[in-house]
């Protein structure tokens, strides 16, 4: 049976293994990689024309 939109009684399945990973759970190597990835993304975005950057930033 396909639930209808707005059906407050429908069951929602959530994978039991899903959880938000925090910085406390990351190893030092993983944390450094995340920070390097963030820096690379910023570098790429700063090189984009302003109108493209604004469109990406609004997502």
Kinemage of the C-alpha trace (Angstrom):
@kinemage 1
@onewidth
@group {chain A} dominant
@subgroup {mainchain}
@vectorlist {calphas} color= white
{ca unk a 1} P 0.000 0.000 0.000
{ca unk a 2} L 1.306 3.434 -0.935
{ca unk a 3} L 0.731 6.037 1.787
{ca unk a 4} L -1.073 9.213 0.824
{ca unk a 5} L 0.560 12.603 1.425
{ca unk a 6} L -0.534 14.046 4.747
{ca unk a 7} L -1.335 10.627 6.235
{ca unk a 8} L -0.255 11.109 9.846
{ca unk a 9} L -0.584 7.392 10.612
{ca unk a 10} L 1.898 6.109 8.031
{ca unk a 11} L 4.994 4.256 9.180
{ca unk a 12} L 8.352 5.845 8.450
{ca unk a 13} L 11.281 3.482 8.226
{ca unk a 14} L 14.685 4.657 9.414
{ca unk a 15} L 17.786 2.540 9.071
{ca unk a 16} L 18.951 1.591 12.551
{ca unk a 17} L 22.592 2.242 11.738
{ca unk a 18} L 21.955 5.862 10.690
{ca unk a 19} L 23.299 8.498 13.020
{ca unk a 20} L 24.946 11.886 12.749
{ca unk a 21} L 28.705 11.550 12.863
{ca unk a 22} L 30.297 14.175 15.068
{ca unk a 23} L 33.857 15.459 15.099
{ca unk a 24} L 34.417 13.489 18.315
{ca unk a 25} L 33.868 10.268 16.360
{ca unk a 26} L 36.346 11.141 13.608
{ca unk a 27} L 39.986 10.163 13.770
{ca unk a 28} L 42.588 12.911 13.454
{ca unk a 29} L 43.332 11.783 9.893
{ca unk a 30} L 39.649 11.896 8.928
{ca unk a 31} L 39.185 15.315 10.535
{ca unk a 32} L 42.193 16.702 8.641
{ca unk a 33} L 40.752 15.307 5.396
{ca unk a 34} L 37.367 16.949 6.072
{ca unk a 35} L 39.060 20.291 6.711
{ca unk a 36} L 41.184 19.917 3.557
{ca unk a 37} L 38.066 19.102 1.534
{ca unk a 38} L 36.315 22.181 2.942
{ca unk a 39} L 39.295 24.344 1.994
{ca unk a 40} L 39.363 22.885 -1.525
{ca unk a 41} L 35.653 23.594 -1.956
{ca unk a 42} L 36.144 27.197 -0.813
{ca unk a 43} L 39.054 27.623 -3.233
{ca unk a 44} L 36.957 26.312 -6.117
{ca unk a 45} L 33.994 28.519 -5.214
{ca unk a 46} L 36.157 31.633 -4.936
{ca unk a 47} L 37.380 31.005 -8.484
{ca unk a 48} L 33.849 30.962 -9.910
{ca unk a 49} L 32.188 34.005 -11.438
{ca unk a 50} L 30.009 35.801 -8.899
{ca unk a 51} L 26.663 34.822 -10.468
{ca unk a 52} L 27.559 31.112 -10.438
{ca unk a 53} L 28.820 31.386 -6.853
{ca unk a 54} L 25.542 33.007 -5.776
{ca unk a 55} L 23.548 30.185 -7.371
{ca unk a 56} L 25.667 27.492 -5.692
{ca unk a 57} L 25.612 29.314 -2.357
{ca unk a 58} L 21.810 29.508 -2.375
{ca unk a 59} L 21.471 25.684 -2.481
